Amino acid sequence: MVSTRELLYGSLTASALVAVGYLIYFDQRRQRDPEFRKEIRRKRLRAEKKYNLSKDKSKSIAVAEALKAAGLSEDEPVPHTPEGREKYFLKHLQLGEELMMRGESYFPAAAACFFRGLKVHGNPMQMMMMLQPAVPEPVFNMIMELLAEDMKATEAKGKDAADIDQ
C-alpha cells in the first residue's frame, strides 16, 4: 500500500520534473529559434514602450492637475519687461515652495513652477546651484529633467527652422 507521504513526494517529484522539462524546452527553443527570439524581443520592447508612455502620461497629468489646483494655466505667457520677469520669477519661486511644502504629491507641480521661474531668470545655472540644497532631491531631479526636455525641444525647433531656411 502507498502511504500519503510517498504519494505527496511522488507528486512533487513529477511536478518538478515537468517544470524542469518545460524550462529546458523553452531555453532550447529560445537559443535555436531566431523567430522566437525576435518575438520575445518585440514583446519586451512593446511592454517597455507602453510602460514609458503611461509613466509620462501620468506624470504630465499630475503636473497639469497640480498646476490647475494652484491656479496656473499650462500656457501662461512669459512677460518681456525686466520688472515683469522679476515678478514672474518671484511668483513662481514662491508658488513652487508652497507646493513643495504640501507634500510629495505636489512635487511635480512644484518642479514645474521652479522650472518656469528659472526660464525667466537672468542666470539660471546660478539659481540652480542655490536651489539644490534648498529643495528635496526628487524635486531637483524633476527640475533637471524639465530643463533637459526644454533644451531638446529648443534644439528641435532650431533644427526645424534651419531646415525651413534651406
C-alpha positions as CSV (number, residue, x, y, z in Angstrom):
1,M,0.0,0.0,0.0
2,V,1.2,3.5,-0.9
3,S,1.3,6.0,2.0
4,T,0.2,9.6,1.8
5,R,3.8,10.8,2.3
6,E,5.1,8.7,-0.7
7,L,2.2,9.9,-2.8
8,L,3.0,13.5,-1.9
9,Y,6.7,13.1,-2.7
10,G,5.9,11.3,-5.9
11,S,3.6,14.2,-7.0
12,L,6.1,16.8,-6.0
13,T,8.9,15.0,-7.9
14,A,6.7,14.6,-11.0
15,S,5.7,18.3,-10.9
16,A,9.4,19.3,-10.5
17,L,10.4,17.1,-13.5
18,V,7.6,18.6,-15.7
19,A,8.7,22.2,-14.7
20,V,12.4,21.4,-15.3
21,G,11.5,19.8,-18.7
22,Y,9.5,22.8,-19.7
23,L,12.3,25.1,-18.7
24,I,14.8,23.1,-20.8
25,Y,12.4,23.1,-23.8
26,F,11.8,26.8,-23.5
27,D,15.6,27.5,-23.2
28,Q,16.4,25.3,-26.2
29,R,13.7,27.0,-28.3
30,R,14.9,30.4,-27.2
31,Q,18.5,29.5,-28.2
32,R,17.8,27.9,-31.5
33,D,14.8,29.6,-33.0
34,P,15.5,33.1,-34.3
35,E,11.8,33.9,-34.8
36,F,11.1,33.0,-31.2
37,R,13.9,35.3,-30.0
38,K,12.6,38.1,-32.2
39,E,9.0,37.7,-30.8
40,I,10.3,37.8,-27.2
41,R,12.3,40.9,-28.0
42,R,9.2,42.6,-29.7
43,K,7.0,41.8,-26.7
44,R,9.6,43.2,-24.3
45,L,10.0,46.4,-26.3
46,R,6.2,46.8,-26.6
47,A,5.9,46.4,-22.8
48,E,8.7,48.9,-22.2
49,K,7.2,51.4,-24.6
50,K,3.7,51.0,-23.1
51,Y,5.1,51.4,-19.5
52,N,7.1,54.6,-20.5
53,L,4.1,56.1,-22.2
54,S,1.8,55.5,-19.3
55,K,4.5,56.8,-16.9
56,D,5.0,60.0,-18.9
57,K,1.2,60.5,-19.3
58,S,0.6,60.1,-15.6
59,K,3.4,62.5,-14.8
60,S,2.1,65.1,-17.2
61,I,-1.5,64.6,-15.9
62,A,-0.3,65.0,-12.3
63,V,1.6,68.2,-13.2
64,A,-1.4,69.6,-15.0
65,E,-3.8,68.8,-12.2
66,A,-1.4,70.3,-9.6
67,L,-0.9,73.4,-11.6
68,K,-4.7,73.8,-12.1
69,A,-5.2,73.3,-8.3
70,A,-2.6,76.1,-7.8
71,G,-4.5,78.4,-10.2
72,L,-2.0,78.3,-13.0
73,S,-2.5,77.5,-16.6
74,E,-0.1,75.4,-18.7
75,D,0.3,78.1,-21.3
76,E,0.9,81.1,-19.1
77,P,2.6,83.9,-21.1
78,V,6.1,85.0,-20.1
79,P,6.5,88.7,-19.6
80,H,9.1,90.6,-21.6
81,T,9.9,93.6,-19.4
82,P,12.6,93.2,-16.7
83,E,10.1,94.1,-13.9
84,G,7.5,91.7,-15.2
85,R,10.2,88.9,-15.4
86,E,11.3,89.6,-11.9
87,K,7.7,89.5,-10.7
88,Y,7.0,86.3,-12.7
89,F,10.2,84.7,-11.2
90,L,9.4,85.5,-7.6
91,K,5.7,84.4,-8.0
92,H,6.8,81.0,-9.4
93,L,9.5,80.6,-6.9
94,Q,7.1,81.3,-4.0
95,L,4.4,79.1,-5.5
96,G,7.0,76.2,-6.0
97,E,7.9,76.5,-2.3
98,E,4.3,76.4,-1.3
99,L,3.5,73.4,-3.4
100,M,6.6,71.6,-2.3
101,M,5.6,72.1,1.4
102,R,2.2,70.4,0.6
103,G,3.8,67.0,0.2
104,E,5.2,64.5,-2.3
105,S,2.0,64.5,-4.5
106,Y,2.7,68.2,-5.3
107,F,6.4,67.7,-6.2
108,P,5.8,67.6,-10.0
109,A,3.9,70.9,-9.9
110,A,6.5,72.4,-7.6
111,A,9.2,71.4,-10.0
112,A,7.2,72.9,-12.9
113,C,6.9,76.2,-11.0
114,F,10.6,76.3,-10.2
115,F,11.4,75.5,-13.8
116,R,9.1,78.3,-15.1
117,G,10.8,80.7,-12.7
118,L,14.3,79.5,-13.8
119,K,13.4,80.1,-17.5
120,V,13.0,83.8,-17.0
121,H,15.9,84.2,-14.6
122,G,19.0,86.0,-15.9
123,N,21.4,83.3,-14.7
124,P,19.5,80.0,-14.4
125,M,22.6,78.0,-13.6
126,Q,23.5,80.1,-10.6
127,M,19.9,79.9,-9.4
128,M,20.0,76.1,-9.8
129,M,23.1,76.0,-7.5
130,M,21.1,78.0,-4.9
131,L,18.0,75.8,-5.3
132,Q,19.9,72.5,-5.0
133,P,20.4,72.5,-1.2
134,A,17.0,74.1,-0.6
135,V,14.7,71.6,-2.4
136,P,14.4,67.9,-1.9
137,E,16.3,65.7,-4.3
138,P,13.2,64.4,-6.1
139,V,12.1,67.9,-6.9
140,F,15.6,68.9,-8.0
141,N,15.8,65.9,-10.3
142,M,12.4,66.8,-11.8
143,I,13.6,70.3,-12.5
144,M,16.7,68.9,-14.2
145,E,14.5,66.6,-16.3
146,L,12.3,69.6,-17.3
147,L,15.4,71.6,-18.3
148,A,16.7,68.7,-20.4
149,E,13.4,68.3,-22.1
150,D,13.2,72.1,-22.8
151,M,16.7,72.0,-24.2
152,K,15.8,69.2,-26.5
153,A,12.7,71.0,-27.6
154,T,14.7,74.2,-28.3
155,E,17.2,72.2,-30.3
156,A,14.5,70.6,-32.3
157,K,12.8,73.9,-33.0
158,G,16.2,75.3,-34.1
159,K,16.8,72.3,-36.5
160,D,13.3,72.7,-37.9
161,A,13.9,76.4,-38.5
162,A,17.2,75.7,-40.2
163,D,15.5,73.1,-42.4
164,I,12.9,75.6,-43.4
165,D,15.5,78.3,-44.2
166,Q,17.4,75.9,-46.6
